[in-house]
Amino acid sequence: MDRNSNDNYSRIFNLIYQREKISKQEIALELNLSLPTVSSNLTELKKNKLIRIGGKFESQVGRRAKAYSVSANTHISLGIEIFKEHVTISALDLNGKETATATEKLSYSNDDAYFKKLATWINSFTGKNKLADKHILGIGMGVQGLVSHDGQTVLWGKILESTGLTTESLGKYLPYPVSFYHDADCVAAAEQFLTNSHQDTTYLSIGEHLGTAIVSNNRIYSGENGRSGTMEHITLNMQSDRKCYCGRHGCIETYCSMSSLLNEDESIEDFMASLKAGDEETQERWHVYLNFLAEAINNLHMFLDNRLVIAGELIRYLDSSVIKNLDQRIRNITAFPEDHSYLSLGMVTARPVAIGAAIPRIESFVESI
């Protein structure tokens, strides 16, 4: 194909991808192309197994137009989230739909034996779900740490003591490329992609640990050294006896993570059950926690005056009433008048890190067509 043909090939694919289902006539009209040009490119896209005919549109008169859509299952991206005691994997098609998932108890250890076991489990997962290696775009690993710009090295991994880890540790056992992503960035990527949002947003991901991520111009903003967005380590109180895993005291992490909310050996399910039952001690803990959360959110909003999304594991137990509650608490403490809410709840309530870790490969592949 000549350059102009390649441009048309890409334009037609991306339009089909964006619209999910479209007819040949609509493509020609929207892209200002002739029907023969559209037909030849559709033939080539079908030959390359990038699109398919997905039925026909309804029509009151004449022949019904064929509906073209992306052949989403011909290319799969894998995402994995690694924690101290378990790993979770998700397989996503080109539309970002989760086609398979699994979780395995596997205690993290920064050595070859761990990554060999992990690779064996991943290969078992792909085999069980009939995911051929040639269809897999690659695997993204959501890690609790800062990651190099090329996604190949953990620059700082205090929680898992994984500083210096490279993708080669796992990649040497797998037939497709491996990339690292900061877990909070994964949550943001999942939310942006699956909600089709293009807004500049601050994501506050609340799980066992706290994570923050900044999306600007529809991209994760990580800064010169990959440290932007680590607002969980902003200090609320230097004199606090709450010690953060980073070594300092009084970080937002120590006030707003789920670990800071829960008692030892208490699960979030147990806490929420006690809260619903009206237990006074639990209610007081929740009240104090929301005050700290409002303080943290207010501080974050001073840095970035855009919408803020509360995401991560905790949102499974929250609803709009909590947003209203936080809005009121923020209005009571903010230095500036807030005439409308900038808060919202995330939508990805299950496996956001694994899902988000798979999305960059999908985006890169689509952009490459």
Phi, psi and omega in degrees: 000145174281175184302316182297321179295319178298319177299317180294321178303312180293316181298318181292316179300313183294326177293317177298319180297317181290322185272344180073317178210128185204153180265162178301318182296320179294322178299311181300317182291315185288327182259002179057050180240157177284155179299319177299322178295316179296316182299316182294322179288324176297320178299317180292320179295321177294319179301322180274007176059036178262335178226167177213163174270118184249062179087198181225154177282151175292144179214138179280330181224153175068192182286142178282135181286142177289144179258121179260138178217165179290139175278083194293329187276357181280347176224127185237138174246138180255140175231143182222140175245132184248125176235177185300322187243357180202165175229148177230139179235144176228140174252126181242139174277183185296337178274000182083011178279131179284117183261341178197152178206157178200155176229142182225137173286119181206110183287126184292138175212130185278064180212171185295325181299320179297312185289333174292318176296319180297315179296321178298318178294318178298315179296325176294320179298313181294323178293316180298325183262012176055046177259103182290143181305322183293341179267352184269122181287330181154184180228133175255137180246117175277117184240153179274076182178172177276143189235146178296158183299330180274001177070020185252347185221139171276115183281326181206113182225075186289322186297314181260005185052050185248015179304130180093352180298139177242160181295342179300331181303322177259323186301331182292346180257000184237150183270012180220162186292151181237139176225148174263148173218142175298133187301322179293325176295326178297316179299316179297317180298319179297314181296313182298314185289311187282342175259001179055041181267143177235015182280147168295129188213144167259127179253127176250104184264115185251112175222211176308317172244168180263148175215147176229151178212147180246127173250122178227132183054038176066021177229149173292127177264114184249352177081181184296322185245015178077017185255352180294144180093354180273051185286353176295344180257013167293138184271126175271326184207105182296334183270003183294150174271004179277108183268130180272157178296343178284348179107343179268174179245146172080017176294154176307325177310321186279355179246335191236356174285164176294329178298325180285338181276323190269149171284165179300133180068013177262133178269161178295328177296318179296317180299311183295326177294318178293322179297315180295327181283352177087019179299126187296317181296319180292320178298319179294319177299319180294318179299313180295317180299315180295327175297315178296319181296318178298319178298315180296314180298317178301317178296316180297322181290336175294327178283318186228106184275071175215184183293153178233127181251125173274120185229187178093191187299323186296333187294345176297340185249007183247160175218186185298335180295329178291322177298316178298320179297314180294322177304316182292319179297321179293318179299331181285341186241343187290150179281341182242149178293137177247106183269354175207159183282139173250006182264146170207162177268143175293167183251342184269100188265351181226132174053043183298327181290313179297317180296314180295328179291337180274340189291320181305323178295322178296312182298318180296320181294314181298318180294335182280345182288000000 
